């Protein structure tokens, strides 16, 4: 009988589950990053931009070499643009003019 802390399985997490991201997981991260990047242009760009960059980077398999999935690469680029625009907007809002316009 298995009690608390005495599981019936010797190793509940096999090594296969703890490895690198597989194809579908990377595709999902690329799509999530793409959605965050597009939404970041309209709301919370300072938060969603870096999230898109991180999801895009993880979706690319954390390397620049080899084939790159298109949604992950687009998420990385749009997330970087989104982050830069948000930082420019914050810097402009802190200046004497009170904003960009």
C-alpha positions, -999 to +999 in steps of 0.1 A: +000+000+000+013+034-009+012+060+019+022+096+020+057+100+006+059+063-002+048+062-038+045+030-058+068+043-085+105+046-078+110+076-101+078+096-109+095+119-134+113+100-160+143+116-179+123+118-211+099+143-196+126+166-183+145+169-216+144+197-242+112+209-258+097+189-285+082+201-318+046+208-306+058+225-274+080+248-294+052+256-319+029+264-290+055+287-275+060+304-308+022+311-312+019+323-276+048+347-282+032+359-314-001+366-297+017+385-269+037+405-294+006+416-313-013+424-282+016+443-268+013+469-295-021+479-281-019+473-243+009+467-218+038+467-243+064+470-215+052+436-201+041+417-232+071+426-253+096+408-232+072+379-227+070+376-265+108+377-268+112+350-242+085+328-258+100+333-292+135+324-281+122+293-264+101+285-294+132+287-316+149+261-294+172+286-278+196+288-307+201+308-339+214+278-359+192+254-380+157+259-392+137+285-374+100+282-370+083+313-385+059+322-356+087+320-331+110+342-352+082+367-358+074+367-321+110+374-312+113+403-337+079+419-329+085+415-292+118+433-294+102+461-315+073+463-290+097+465-260+118+493-277+086+513-285+073+509-250+107+521-235+107+551-259+071+559-248+080+557-211+111+579-217+091+604-236+064+605-209+090+612-182+104+642-201+092+678-199+066+675-227+046+648-208+045+624-238+055+619-274+029+643-288 
